[in-house]
Amino acid sequence: MNPFVRQFLIIGAVGVIVFSVAQLVARNIYVTASIELAVVSATNDSLRSTQQTLVSRIAGLEAPGRLCELGTGLGLTPLPLESFVLMEVSE
């Protein structure tokens, strides 16, 4: 076999092997990134659900009816109208 042909075939084989290894590495990176994305997405969904629950809980705790009920239970009453002073500001 001609040495030039043999050298050409060896270079071609090495090129194919390098290309195959590069494809395997790229595929591995892609699969790893996909798995990490799935984990992050699941965590994100869980945190959004927790946030929604906490926002609902805050809304319930800050409800005017509930606050009025708690104030009445603590003996709090609105200030009498005489406690307020109307001031006029002139420039």
N, C-alpha and C positions, 0 to 999 in steps of 0.2 A: 504494500500500500504506500502510496506517495506520502512523504512526511508532511507535506503541506495539507493534504486532505486529513490526515490523522490529527494534526494540530487544530484544524478547523473544527473537526468533530468534537474534540476535547473541549475547546472553547465554547462550542454550542451546548454541550452537555452541562458544563459548569454554569452557563447562562440560564439554562432551564432549571437547574437545581436552585440557583440563587433566586430566580423568579418565584419558584414554588415555595421556598422558605419565606420570602417576602409576603406572599399571599397568605400563608399560614399565620404569620405574625399579625398581619392586618386583620385577619378574621378573628384571631384571639383578642385583639384590642377591641374590635367591634362587639364581640360577645360579652366581654368584661364590662364595657361601657353600657351595654343594654341591661345587664343584670343590675349594675349600680343605679341606672335610671329607674328601673322597676322598684328598687328598694327606696329610693328617694321619693318617688311618686306615692308609694304606700305611706311613707312617713308624712308627706305633705297632706294627703287625704285625711289621715288620722288627726293631724294638727288642726286642719280646717274644721273638722267635726268637733274637736274640743273647743275651738274658738267660738263656733256657733252655739255650743252648749253654754259656754261662759257668758256670751252676750245675752242669751235668753235669761240666764240666771240673774245677771245684773239688771236687766229690764224689770224682772219680777221684784227684785229687792228695792229698786228705786220707784216702784209704782206709787203714785200719789195716795191711793186708797190705803195701801199698806203702811206708808209713812204716817198718814193721819191716824190710823189705828194704833200704831206703836206710840205716837205722841200722846194720844189719849190714855193709853195704858200707863205711860210714865207720868201722867198728870200735867202734861203740857197743854196750854191753851193759847189761842191767839192773843196778841197784845191788844189792849183796848185802844180805840181810835184816838183817845186823848194823848197817847204816847207818841203819836206822830206829829211832826211840825212841818208845815208847808212854808218853804222859804222861796222868796223871789230873788232872782239873780238879775242885777242890772249891769249893763256895760257902760 
